[in-house]
Amino acid sequence: MPRATVDEATSARLRRQATIASISVALVLVLLKVGAWLLTGSITILASLLDSAVDLIASLVTFLTVRAAIKPPDRAHRFGHAKAEPLGALVQAAFVGGSALFLIFESVSRLLTPRPITQETVGIVVMVIAIVLTSVLVLYQRTVVARTGSIAIKADRMHYLTDLVLNLSVIVALVAVSQTGWLWLDPIAAMLLSLWLLRCAALIVRPALDLLMDRELPADERRRIEAIVRANPNVVDLHDLRTRDAGSRQFIELHLEVDGTITVDAAHDICDAVEADLRAAFPTADIILHQEPAGLDDLRLDRVIVQDNT
């Protein structure tokens, strides 16, 4: 899972810019590919057109969900609105999967009723332009994901990564059909591309579900949290460690066990010191600590601090 490395204001700005760039590129590609499909009649170009149309819809969904996710917490949403992003990612996965199934149907139809392809050169030129535009966008999105940890933009980027493969495949199919005259190559290539789209949809679903289901942070990061807490000499022990990831934010909750004979002020100072150490390691995290006297004998205590949750 990507981890945010910038403050929330910068993260919000970067995510807004990335969604606007994505919508702009998708719109240009849809217009170009509509023209190329009408001129060539190629089913593989139709596959690429459908994918770009889905990208445009998905980018609009990303724009709306990111706009919702970057809203600060309010009285009705005390933990923020970050789950809007994985919801948007699931919507994107549904669009990708639906377009892949439609493409499979169209490919079978074209296999049964072959149609000639015309003006292959126009199609190839359009695909080259699409590759250049998509490559620039993917590189930009990669930077934004690395800095913000946005799951929605990560899902959007995966669409455009598949576009690179898809557009290259379209060029190969067009060249092969023009050189051999084998019309069946066009729908076969489109069918293979649809299977690739289904795989990409599945890859989007898993991390989105992890965020929606409040999956714990990875075991190595939870071990790191435990080590930071135990490094404070005034901490006797800890229990009830709970974490979750919201992409651009993390949530860390735990109970500190301190010497029961010290004053409340002293215990509070220890808590502040541990919180400062944790925040230095996890600058975008929401941290909630509760101090208790060491040695409590309660069966409800969760003494299993870290276990692998893969």
WOPEKA-V755006 format. One record per residue. N is the residue number from 1. RES is the residue in three letters. SS is DSSP state (~ for helix, > for strand, _ for the rest). NEAR is the number of other ideal C-beta (glycine too) atoms within 10 Angstrom. Layout:
[[N,RES,SS,NEAR] [N,RES,SS,NEAR]]
This chain:
[[1,MET,_,16] [2,PRO,_,18] [3,ARG,_,18] [4,ALA,_,24] [5,THR,_,13] [6,VAL,_,18] [7,ASP,_,10] [8,GLU,~,15] [9,ALA,~,9] [10,THR,~,13] [11,SER,~,24] [12,ALA,~,20] [13,ARG,~,13] [14,LEU,~,21] [15,ARG,~,27] [16,ARG,~,15] [17,GLN,~,12] [18,ALA,~,26] [19,THR,~,25] [20,ILE,~,12] [21,ALA,~,16] [22,SER,~,26] [23,ILE,~,18] [24,SER,~,14] [25,VAL,~,23] [26,ALA,~,27] [27,LEU,~,15] [28,VAL,~,15] [29,LEU,~,26] [30,VAL,~,19] [31,LEU,~,11] [32,LEU,~,19] [33,LYS,~,26] [34,VAL,~,16] [35,GLY,~,15] [36,ALA,~,27] [37,TRP,~,20] [38,LEU,~,12] [39,LEU,~,17] [40,THR,~,25] [41,GLY,_,17] [42,SER,_,28] [43,ILE,~,28] [44,THR,~,33] [45,ILE,~,30] [46,LEU,~,24] [47,ALA,~,33] [48,SER,~,29] [49,LEU,~,23] [50,LEU,~,25] [51,ASP,~,31] [52,SER,~,28] [53,ALA,~,17] [54,VAL,~,24] [55,ASP,~,29] [56,LEU,~,21] [57,ILE,~,17] [58,ALA,~,29] [59,SER,~,27] [60,LEU,~,16] [61,VAL,~,22] [62,THR,~,30] [63,PHE,~,20] [64,LEU,~,15] [65,THR,~,28] [66,VAL,~,26] [67,ARG,~,15] [68,ALA,~,17] [69,ALA,~,27] [70,ILE,_,22] [71,LYS,_,13] [72,PRO,_,9] [73,PRO,_,13] [74,ASP,_,9] [75,ARG,_,5] [76,ALA,_,6] [77,HIS,_,14] [78,ARG,_,8] [79,PHE,_,12] [80,GLY,_,19] [81,HIS,_,18] [82,ALA,_,25] [83,LYS,~,20] [84,ALA,~,19] [85,GLU,~,28] [86,PRO,~,25] [87,LEU,~,18] [88,GLY,~,26] [89,ALA,~,31] [90,LEU,~,18] [91,VAL,~,20] [92,GLN,~,28] [93,ALA,~,24] [94,ALA,~,16] [95,PHE,~,21] [96,VAL,~,28] [97,GLY,~,19] [98,GLY,~,14] [99,SER,~,24] [100,ALA,~,23] [101,LEU,~,13] [102,PHE,~,15] [103,LEU,~,25] [104,ILE,~,19] [105,PHE,~,11] [106,GLU,~,18] [107,SER,~,23] [108,VAL,~,13] [109,SER,~,12] [110,ARG,~,22] [111,LEU,~,16] [112,LEU,~,8] [113,THR,_,8] [114,PRO,_,13] [115,ARG,_,13] [116,PRO,_,11] [117,ILE,_,22] [118,THR,_,12] [119,GLN,_,15] [120,GLU,~,20] [121,THR,~,11] [122,VAL,~,16] [123,GLY,~,28] [124,ILE,~,19] [125,VAL,~,14] [126,VAL,~,25] [127,MET,~,25] [128,VAL,~,13] [129,ILE,~,16] [130,ALA,~,25] [131,ILE,~,17] [132,VAL,~,11] [133,LEU,~,19] [134,THR,~,23] [135,SER,~,15] [136,VAL,~,13] [137,LEU,~,23] [138,VAL,~,18] [139,LEU,~,10] [140,TYR,~,18] [141,GLN,~,23] [142,ARG,~,14] [143,THR,~,11] [144,VAL,~,25] [145,VAL,~,23] [146,ALA,~,15] [147,ARG,~,18] [148,THR,~,29] [149,GLY,_,26] [150,SER,_,32] [151,ILE,~,31] [152,ALA,~,35] [153,ILE,~,29] [154,LYS,~,24] [155,ALA,~,30] [156,ASP,~,32] [157,ARG,~,22] [158,MET,~,21] [159,HIS,~,30] [160,TYR,~,25] [161,LEU,~,16] [162,THR,~,21] [163,ASP,~,24] [164,LEU,~,14] [165,VAL,~,13] [166,LEU,~,29] [167,ASN,~,28] [168,LEU,~,14] [169,SER,~,19] [170,VAL,~,32] [171,ILE,~,20] [172,VAL,~,15] [173,ALA,~,27] [174,LEU,~,26] [175,VAL,~,14] [176,ALA,~,14] [177,VAL,~,21] [178,SER,~,14] [179,GLN,~,10] [180,THR,~,9] [181,GLY,_,10] [182,TRP,_,11] [183,LEU,_,16] [184,TRP,~,11] [185,LEU,~,19] [186,ASP,~,29] [187,PRO,~,27] [188,ILE,~,17] [189,ALA,~,23] [190,ALA,~,28] [191,MET,~,22] [192,LEU,~,15] [193,LEU,~,26] [194,SER,~,23] [195,LEU,~,12] [196,TRP,~,17] [197,LEU,~,26] [198,LEU,~,16] [199,ARG,~,11] [200,CYS,~,22] [201,ALA,~,25] [202,ALA,~,12] [203,LEU,~,13] [204,ILE,~,26] [205,VAL,~,18] [206,ARG,~,10] [207,PRO,~,19] [208,ALA,~,24] [209,LEU,~,14] [210,ASP,~,18] [211,LEU,~,20] [212,LEU,~,15] [213,MET,_,9] [214,ASP,_,13] [215,ARG,_,16] [216,GLU,_,17] [217,LEU,_,24] [218,PRO,_,16] [219,ALA,~,13] [220,ASP,~,9] [221,GLU,~,19] [222,ARG,~,21] [223,ARG,~,13] [224,ARG,~,16] [225,ILE,~,24] [226,GLU,~,15] [227,ALA,~,11] [228,ILE,~,16] [229,VAL,~,22] [230,ARG,~,14] [231,ALA,_,10] [232,ASN,_,16] [233,PRO,_,7] [234,ASN,_,15] [235,VAL,_,20] [236,VAL,_,17] [237,ASP,>,17] [238,LEU,>,22] [239,HIS,>,17] [240,ASP,>,14] [241,LEU,>,20] [242,ARG,>,15] [243,THR,>,20] [244,ARG,>,19] [245,ASP,>,24] [246,ALA,_,24] [247,GLY,_,29] [248,SER,_,26] [249,ARG,_,20] [250,GLN,>,22] [251,PHE,>,19] [252,ILE,>,23] [253,GLU,>,14] [254,LEU,>,22] [255,HIS,>,18] [256,LEU,>,22] [257,GLU,>,18] [258,VAL,>,22] [259,ASP,_,14] [260,GLY,_,12] [261,THR,_,8] [262,ILE,_,15] [263,THR,_,8] [264,VAL,~,8] [265,ASP,~,8] [266,ALA,~,14] [267,ALA,~,18] [268,HIS,~,13] [269,ASP,~,13] [270,ILE,~,21] [271,CYS,~,18] [272,ASP,~,11] [273,ALA,~,13] [274,VAL,~,24] [275,GLU,~,17] [276,ALA,~,10] [277,ASP,~,15] [278,LEU,~,19] [279,ARG,~,14] [280,ALA,~,9] [281,ALA,~,13] [282,PHE,_,22] [283,PRO,_,13] [284,THR,_,19] [285,ALA,>,21] [286,ASP,>,17] [287,ILE,>,16] [288,ILE,>,12] [289,LEU,>,17] [290,HIS,>,10] [291,GLN,>,18] [292,GLU,>,19] [293,PRO,>,13] [294,ALA,_,14] [295,GLY,_,10] [296,LEU,_,13] [297,ASP,_,5] [298,ASP,_,7] [299,LEU,_,4] [300,ARG,_,7] [301,LEU,_,14] [302,ASP,_,12] [303,ARG,_,9] [304,VAL,_,8] [305,ILE,_,17] [306,VAL,_,18] [307,GLN,_,8] [308,ASP,_,9] [309,ASN,_,12] [310,THR,_,5]]
